[in-house]
Amino acid sequence: MIHVTSKAVEKIRQTLAREGLAEGGLRLGVQGGGCSGMSYLIRPEAQPRANDHVFEFDGVRIFVDPKSMNYLAGLTLDYQESLMRSGFVFQNPNARKSCGCGTSFTV
């Protein structure tokens, strides 16, 4: 299971509308790379793949492939805005260490 905050849901909704994918969803995943070994993948997609885990939060769908789900179980996705930066924030209980920018991690 993953969790998405109301701020993140609203930002995802805006992103999908801007991309013309109001009926689509947001893909969350993990790929090799980044300064800590693994990095988060996040992108809008028109529809889920056949074997995806699909989560819905207030009408917004999140797609996660089975391999990534092993690393993202328990994840909370938030969206934060400040004077210095704005963007999605990953709170991942599976990450032992993450880089300073928060986009890569080690398990």
C-alpha positions in Angstrom: 0.0 0.0 0.0 1.1 3.6 -0.7 -0.3 6.8 0.6 -0.7 10.2 -1.2 -1.4 13.4 0.7 -4.2 15.8 -0.3 -1.6 18.3 -1.5 0.0 15.7 -3.7 -3.4 14.6 -5.1 -4.2 18.1 -6.1 -0.9 18.6 -7.8 -1.2 15.3 -9.6 -4.7 16.3 -10.8 -3.4 19.6 -12.1 -0.5 17.8 -13.9 -2.8 15.2 -15.5 -5.2 17.9 -16.7 -2.3 20.0 -18.2 -1.0 16.9 -20.0 -4.5 16.0 -21.3 -4.6 12.9 -19.3 -7.5 13.6 -16.9 -8.6 9.9 -17.3 -5.0 8.6 -16.9 -2.8 8.5 -13.8 0.6 9.0 -12.4 3.3 6.3 -12.6 5.5 5.8 -9.6 8.5 3.6 -9.9 12.1 2.9 -9.0 15.0 2.6 -11.4 18.7 2.1 -10.9 20.8 5.3 -10.7 21.1 8.5 -8.8 23.7 9.4 -6.2 22.4 6.8 -3.7 21.9 3.9 -6.0 18.2 3.9 -6.8 16.1 6.8 -8.0 12.4 7.5 -8.1 10.5 7.5 -11.4 7.4 9.7 -11.6 5.5 10.5 -14.8 2.0 10.9 -16.1 0.6 8.0 -18.2 -2.6 7.4 -20.1 -3.4 4.0 -18.5 -2.0 1.3 -16.3 -0.1 -1.7 -17.6 -1.7 -5.2 -17.2 0.2 -6.2 -14.1 0.3 -2.8 -12.3 -0.9 -2.1 -8.8 -3.5 0.7 -9.2 -4.3 2.9 -6.3 -7.0 5.6 -6.3 -7.0 8.7 -4.1 -9.9 11.1 -4.4 -10.3 10.2 -8.1 -6.6 10.3 -8.9 -5.0 7.0 -10.0 -1.4 5.9 -9.2 0.2 3.1 -11.2 3.1 1.0 -9.6 4.7 -1.9 -11.4 5.3 -5.1 -9.2 9.1 -4.7 -9.0 8.9 -1.1 -7.8 6.2 -2.0 -5.3 8.8 -4.1 -3.4 10.7 -0.8 -2.8 7.7 1.5 -2.4 5.4 -0.4 0.0 4.5 2.0 2.8 5.6 5.1 0.8 3.9 8.4 1.4 4.0 10.9 -1.5 3.6 14.5 -0.5 3.9 17.8 -2.4 5.6 20.7 -0.7 6.2 24.3 -1.7 8.7 26.7 -0.2 10.8 29.7 -1.1 13.7 27.4 -2.0 12.0 24.6 -3.9 8.7 23.0 -4.7 8.0 19.4 -5.7 7.0 15.9 -4.7 8.5 14.5 -1.5 9.0 10.8 -1.0 8.7 9.5 2.5 9.9 5.9 2.1 10.2 3.6 5.1 12.2 1.2 3.0 15.0 3.7 2.3 18.0 3.3 4.6 19.7 6.3 3.2 18.8 9.0 0.7 20.6 11.8 -1.1 20.3 15.5 -0.1 17.8 16.3 -2.9 15.5 13.3 -1.9 15.3 11.8 -5.4 17.5 8.8 -4.8 17.9 6.3 -2.1 19.5 3.1 -0.8 17.6 0.1 0.6 
